[in-house]
Amino acid sequence: GAAAAQRIMGGCNAGFPKGDVEVVENREVHVLSGYMAYDQEGEPPKAKVDSGVALCKMGCGKPVQPGKTRKGNAFDTCCRSCVVNPGLGFHDPNCGGQDPDAFAKARPACDKGARCRTRTSAHLKERSHPLDQDYALGCVKEKIEPLSLKAIFDWADADGSGNISREELKGAFEAIKGICKDHLPDMTDAAWASLDEDGNGVLNFMEFASWAGPRLGLPLGVVRTARTVSVREHHPCQVIGCPCEDWAGPESSKTGATCSGCKHKREYHKSIAGDGEDMPFPEYWQTQSGTFNYRLNLTDSSVPEFQQLFDKTYLKRWTRDRTKHNPSNPAIPSGFKVVSVRRNENSTAWREYGCHREDLLARFGEDKRDGESVTLYEDVKTMRAFREVFGARADRLVADCNEWYLFHGTHPDNAEKIMDSDFRVGCAGANTGTLYGKGLYFAECVTKADEYAKPNRNGNYSMLLCRVIGGIVRYTDMVEPDPEDLVQSCLSGRYTSVMGDREKCRGTFREFVLFDSENVYPEYEIEYKRIYD
């Protein structure tokens, strides 16, 4: 048990994808059998082992463990971690018998693990925590979570917000480099920009894991929903520790093609038979396996249902944004007529959204056990209307994390781009304004979302009906809120979203604002006409 737990010791040598030679900090980096080795002179280091000492049969080049097994046979491997993780460079502190007292000397691990917020010097000295050298052995003593990408993420997330700022990553970065013997490149502006894919200034877990997985060589540490499926083709990324479950990029294997999910090359995504574990797609989707990205035209019988959804969420209320975004005709439409509906079936976007939802649910479960609860909002107008129209189909959303359907009005061309790729937080506010901060704005009333919709060449408008994870909601009914305070409460605090209640303070509408694109999945595009008396 103690040996198997020490995945971290030496594991950070599994730093980068396999290849030939890369340059890091002006030193040549040689990739040898799945782990990274450095040498100032540009030559791979050679193990110094006496010729008379037997070497581990796993091919790692280390001497075998001294002594004999329980059956009386001489050991033929260096340590248990090497056997459990062949070729990945994982070794125990007592690998080859170098420190037989390692387990006895290890401090007990903190029972809060990565989510410990008692970071006093006395506590940190008494108990081991993620990124401490003896943490894995301490986990064995206390029988708690082993070190994983999720554990490192939660530990770096010092304020428990569910996101990591650049400052937080910088604080944990030195500790990570210490364990990895400084085998990590510096976090430059360019490196941060490539990590912060959606431009919101912080990293969520999937953004962190796509970068850290191949560099730290640790398990993901997130339990995902499983289902039983028939044998099928997947192309998961084989880079050590990468959470990418399938190739998302050009089908051709052209040079330089990279996966839009994990940014790793096509050659690292190998075809294997599905093992039954995956983030399940909604059961009503037409496609249930593989990688896909298309828009499905729903039948004419679906149009009346979405028409009812529009009718039930219509409120004849005017705001200044109606005039601002519709200067040629600022009048409030008397109603809307749904013309057609398309469902967005995008496997990559769904996997990111689904994994993020599972992560949040797990975090909320831990908070509940610690005495903290999530306030559930059951009065969201779109959800009430959806349940009235669609009945039990409303149960497809997870109420425990405040998952709702909300509207987002935009230009038809933008709607297509959003469904094809994702929302871009860095571009937020260009159309809707930033009363509650620079984020993604959604509405529970179709009239409000329509203020930002633009017509296509046929004069029809476009509206997205999105799944949105409200999570822990920051509620405000202030007439003039402090946007920076709201943004930081979500990016650096415990909140997931902002609910601006201008229905209460101004008699208009409630608005919902999010700052992480993976909290949103645009599931339907509704094309409609404005109706005027």
C-alpha positions, -999 to +999 in steps of 0.1 A: +000+000+000+027+025+009+046+017-022+017+020-046+007+053-031+040+070-040+030+077-076+043+113-072+078+103-063+096+105-096+063+107-114+069+143-124+097+131-146+068+121-170+068+157-179+061+160-216+048+140-246+071+115-262+092+130-290+128+136-301+143+167-285+127+199-272+144+230-258+134+242-224+152+270-206+181+267-230+187+231-220+182+201-242+155+177-231+157+141-240+126+120-239+134+085-228+108+057-225+080+081-215+099+103-190+118+135-193+156+136-186+177+168-184+214+172-189+234+205-190+258+191-217+230+179-240+236+142-233+211+119-216+222+110-180+233+074-175+224+054-144+253+046-122+248+010-111+274-016-101+277-043-127+271-070-101+236-056-092+205-070-108+184-044-126+146-041-125+129-063-151+106-034-160+135-019-179+137+013-158+175+008-152+172+009-114+185-018-091+161-044-078+147-042-042+170-061-018+157-091+001+130-116-008+093-118-014+069-135+009+073-167-011+111-166-005+120-155-040+145-127-047+129-094-059+132-089-096+117-053-096+128-021-080+095-011-064+057-015-066+050+018-083+073+008-112+053-024-117+019-007-114+029+021-139+053+004-163+073+029-184+059+060-167+088+068-144+069+063-111+090+051-082+087+048-044+109+066-019+123+032-010+129+022-046+159-002-047+160-002-009+174+034-007+152+045+022+136+017+042+123+041+069+104+064+045+070+052+056+077+055+093+091+091+088+062+104+068+038+128+084+001+118+085-018+135+056-044+162+064-079+146+063-091+176+043-066+168+016-065+193-013-094+212+001-078+221+034-080+259+041-063+258+075-029+269+062-013+280+094+024+272+098+017+249+128-009+229+108+013+227+077+042+214+098+021+188+116+003+174+086+013+167+050-006+182+021-005+180-017+029+189-032+046+179+000+072+152-005+057+128+020+020+135+011+014+102-007+028+081+021+007+102+045-024+093+025-016+056+030-014+062+067-047+080+068-064+061+040-074+093+021-072+106-014-040+100-033-022+128-052-039+136-086-044+164-110-076+172-092-059+173-058-032+197-071-059+219-087-079+221-055-048+228-034-037+256-058-072+269-056-064+285-023-097+305-020-119+275-029-135+294-059-133+264-083-109+284-105-072+291-104-060+326-110-025+333-124-013+344-090-026+312-074-009+291-101+023+310-095+021+303-058+017+265-064+041+265-093+072+266-073+061+237-051+052+217-082+086+225-097+103+215-064+087+180-065+095+177-102+131+188-097+125+220-115+115+202-147+089+227-157+092+257-181+084+291-167+048+304-169+053+331-194+025+355-207+023+334-239+021+301-219-007+316-197-026+328-228-026+294-243-038+279-210-066+304-205-084+292-236-116+312-232-099+344-221-117+348-187-085+353-167-087+321-147-083+284-153-110+259-147-101+223-140-103+210-176-080+238-188-056+231-160-057+193-165-050+195-203-018+214-195-007+197-163-016+161-172+011+155-197+036+174-176+030+159-142+021+123-152-006+120-125-041+105-127-070+128-134-087+123-101-123+130-113-149+102-112-171+105-142-205+091-150-202+056-165-225+037-188-225+005-207-221+007-245-213-015-273-177-017-286-169+015-304-140+035-318-124+063-297-092+082-302-083+093-267-050+112-262-022+089-251+000+117-236+006+109-200-021+123-177-040+141-205-078+140-198-088+143-235-112+114-243-113+117-281-097+135-310-114+167-319-098+181-351-093+175-388-099+139-398-069+140-421-035+134-404-019+165-419+013+177-403+007+201-374-029+193-369-038+195-332-068+185-311-090+215-302-097+199-268-062+192-255-039+209-281-019+177-286-010+164-320-031+138-340-004+112-336-009+110-299-046+101-303-048+063-306-078+043-317-090+019-290-122+001-282-144+018-258-142+004-222-177+015-212-166+046-193-174+080-208-193+112-203-227+100-215-245+121-242-281+130-236-302+100-244-325+119-268-296+129-290-294+112-324-257+103-321-245+084-290-208+077-296-176+089-313-167+124-322-193+146-340-203+182-344-235+191-363-268+208-361-299+186-363-331+201-377-360+191-355-393+181-370-422+205-375-440+189-345-413+204-322-420+239-333-453+243-314-436+233-282-409+259-285-435+284-295-452+278-262-419+282-244-416+317-261-452+326-253-449+316-216-416+336-211-428+367-229-431+399-209-439+433-225-412+454-207-389+480-221-353+486-212-327+510-226-309+481-243-340+477-265-333+512-280-295+509-279-295+477-300-325+484-321-323+521-329-343+519-361-372+502-344-371+503-306-407+492-302-413+461-281-427+433-303-461+421-294-450+385-298-427+361-316-433+334-341-410+304-341-400+293-376-376+264-370-355+247-343-321+231-346-304+210-319-267+213-314-249+179-310-213+187-304-194+159-287-163+178-277-183+207-262-206+184-244-178+163-228-162+195-215-196+208-201-205+174-187-172+169-170-173+204-155-208+197-142-197+165-126-167+183-110-190+210-096-215+184-083-186+166-065-174+199-050-209+209-039-213+175-023-181+180-003-193+215+008-226+200+020-207+175+041-188+204+056-220+221+065-222+245+035-252+244+012-261+256-023-292+277-025-314+263-052-334+286-074-366+269-085-384+301-098-364+306-130-390+314-156-376+294-185-375+263-163-410+267-150-422+272-186-401+243-199-416+220-173-452+232-182-446+225-219-422+196-220-433+178-187-409+152-174-383+161-200-373+190-177-358+163-154-329+161-178-314+190-161-297+186-127-314+209-101-288+202-074-263+224-092-288+250-105-287+238-140-312+258-161-323+265-196-317+302-204-320+323-236-292+341-254-300+364-283-273+370-309-266+373-346-273+341-366-237+339-377-225+342-341-249+315-331-234+291-356-199+299-344-209+295-308-224+261-314-195+250-336-169+259-310-178+277-278-186+310-261-157+333-258-156+351-225-128+374-237-152+389-263-181+393-238-197+427-233-192+439-268-229+436-275-247+432-242-228+457-220-211+450-187-234+461-159-226+430-139-191+425-153-175+412-185-192+378-188-217+358-207-252+372-203-284+351-203-321+358-198-351+339-185-375+360-206-375+358-243-383+395-246-350+404-228-329+380-249-345+394-281-331+428-274-297+415-285-308+394-315-300+404-351-318+394-383-304+372-410-309+378-448-345+366-446-353+390-418-356+362-392-339+363-358-318+338-339-320+328-303-299+302-284-315+281-257-286+271-235-280+247-207-264+269-179-249+258-146-258+285-122-240+267-093-235+289-063-253+321-073-243+356-063-276+374-060-278+412-063-307+436-065-285+468-064-294+495-090-257+502-096-237+471-086-199+470-084-190+449-115-154+442-103-167+429-070-192+406-088-166+393-112-140+386-085-166+369-063-170+344-092-134+342-105-117+342-071-146+336-046-170+308-040-196+318-065-203+304-099-226+330-114-244+363-109-281+369-108-289+405-113-325+411-102-335+442-121-370+429-120-370+439-083-350+471-084-362+484-118-393+464-127-377+449-159-359+416-160-335+393-141-302+387-158-278+357-154-241+362-159-214+336-161-176+339-165-166+304-176-177+291-210-177+255-197-206+264-175-227+268-207-238+244-234-258+259-263-282+231-271-308+247-294-309+274-320-344+289-325-351+309-356-381+332-352-399+363-365-408+394-345-445+403-345-458+439-342-494+450-337 
